[in-house]
Amino acid sequence: MTRIYLDHSATTPVHPLVADAMFPYFTQIFGNASSSHGYGRDADCALDESRRVIARVLNCEPDEVIFTSGGSESDNLAVRGAAWDAKARGAGNHLVTTAIEHGAIGATVAQLAALHGFERTVLPVDRAGRVSVADFERACRPGTAFASVMYANNEVGTIQFIAALAAIARERGIVFHTDAVQAAGQLPLDVQALGVDLLSLSAHKFYGPKGVGALYVRRGTNLVTAQTGGSQEHGLRAGTYNTPLIVGMAKALELAYRDFDSRTAHYTALRERLIEGILASIPQARLTGHPTNRLAAHASFVFEGLSAGFLLDSLDARGIAASAASACKAGKAEPSGVLLALGYSPEVALTSLRLTVGLHTTFAEIDTTIDALAEIVSKLARFNVPTRTPQTASATLAV
């Protein structure tokens, strides 16, 4: 059976050139980059070069790039670090975020409010998943210390007006962060044009290795770290450097932006074929997120009256990998908070499907997927399969 992978928003395969770049740092240049001898200096040189490569893509200084274990750690460091610093300086204790953030932002802001006395405003979004610039401006009140708005959403692909939001925050002296984990490789990451103070990345979303990420920290932006015990990364991220993975992340980001135009054109053509084909052949399908202002590789749908779990299982049985937005917790399927925020009912939110294309996806694979999904939906509708999602791992969206 031929297998088709359409879950690139969950993770991407490591690019062969990235694997080649990493390999020597597992076997030959293996020193601890914090050591002063030659082995350590060799590893440290690799870190310095990786920092410069990433800084060129971000249009920032190398010392503004902080290495982390991935997007979730970068998000946590940004939120807690900026909030705790502001509180320590008496600069405010109000945080602004949105209803569709990744849990690494939303849960961290909620914890700061519950345990550390911070106030928070969680902004709504429209039916397409966009944050209103006017709503954001009204939320930025005296005492607002920090704001975080996701660059592009992982579930529905909608892109936010980050530059406009960041400009408002800057005018008011508010530290502004964006989670760019899904955007990396598909949208520009020029932090000067975006105007952000903090930006999170995760390598495995753009054909790099898992377990490594970065946080851009604009000079003059102070953070209080929760991770102590080492002097690495200006004292913000204690722990031995994972040199091979850092080298891999830098190489993957370099390739993504070297080939940015051709990659995004390829993604967009596949995405449009997928969206048009599914909407034309499946009456129950409805596109979620913004119809055009969305990630190049991203298509997401709801199928009213059908079960996401059955759709996923049926696709998987045909060798097609996809994701749904519902998550099974304690034996009970729960609807996506993102889709609820977009105004979908809990029942409809349980019928979601995300299909995300990649470098090696072909038009033949897209056509096969459209035909397979149309046949599956027709059968499920004919047998009136209920919307209850089975308690299987396939019903969980990987972000």
C-alpha positions, 0 to 999 in steps of 0.5 A: 500500500502506498502511504501518503503523509498530509500531516506536515503541521504536526512534524516534517521529515528531516531534510537529507542536507540537514541530516548530513550537516548534523552527523559530524557533531554526533561522532567527530565534533562531539565536545561540550561547547562550554569547555575551553579545550579544542574539542569544546571550541570546535563545538562552540564555533558551530554554535556561533555559526548556527546563531549567525545563520538564524540571525540572518533569516530573522534580520537580527543580531546573533546574540538575540537568538536563544537556543531552546528545546523547541516551541513550547519551551520558547513560548514558556520562556517568553511568557513567564520571563517577560511577565515576571520581569515586568512584575519585579520592576512594577511595570504592570501585571496585565497580560493580553493573549487570544482564544486560539493560542497554542497551549504553551501560551494559553496554559502558561498565561492561565497559570500566571493568573491563577498562581501569581496574581496576574490579570489577563485579557483573552481576545476573541477572534472572528469566524475566520480566526482573525484577531481584531486590531481594534480589540487588541488596541482596546485591551492594551490598557495602563498596566499591560506588561505583555501581549502574545498573538500567534503568527499563524494558527496550527489548527486552521492556518489563519495568519494574523496582522502581527506587524499592526498589533506589534506597533500598537504594543510598542507605542504603549511600551508593552513587550510583544511576542508571537508564536511563529512555530507554524509560520516558519518556512511559510511566512517571512520572519524578519523581526524588524518588519514584524516589529516583535520583541520575542518570537518562537521557533521549533525546528521540526516544523521546517524540516529540521530535527525534533527537540530543538528550537529558538527564541528571538529576544530583542535587545533591551527586552528583559526576561526572568528565567525559570530554569537556573543552574547554568550560564548558557544563553545569557543565563536564560537557558541552563543546560548543555548545548545540543550541538548537533540539533542546533546545527540542524535547525540552522541548516533547515532554516537556511534551506527553507528561506533559500528556497522560500519562493519555490517551496511556498508556490508548491505548497499553495498550488497543492493546497488550492487543489486540495481545498477545491477538490474536497469542497467540490466533491463532498457536500458536507465539507466546510473550510475552516479558517480564512479562505485566503489569508492562511498558511500556504501548506494548510487546509482544514475542514469540518464535516457536519454530521460525521465523526473526525475519528472515523474519518481519520481511521478510514484514511489511515486504513488507506495509508493517508495520514491526517489530523483532527482537532478534537482530543480524547481526554479521560475517555471523552472526546472534547471539541477543539477550543480553537473551533469553538472560539471561531463560533462552531458548535461543539458537535461540529467542532468534533468533525474537524480534519486538517490536511497539510502538504509538504515538500514531497507531496505530489498532485497525484497524492492530492487527487488520491486523497480527494477521491478517498475522502469523498468515498469515505464520507459517502459511505459514512453518510450512507450508514449514518455514522454518529459524530461521537469520536472513538477513543483512539489516538488518531483523534488527537491533533499533533501540534 
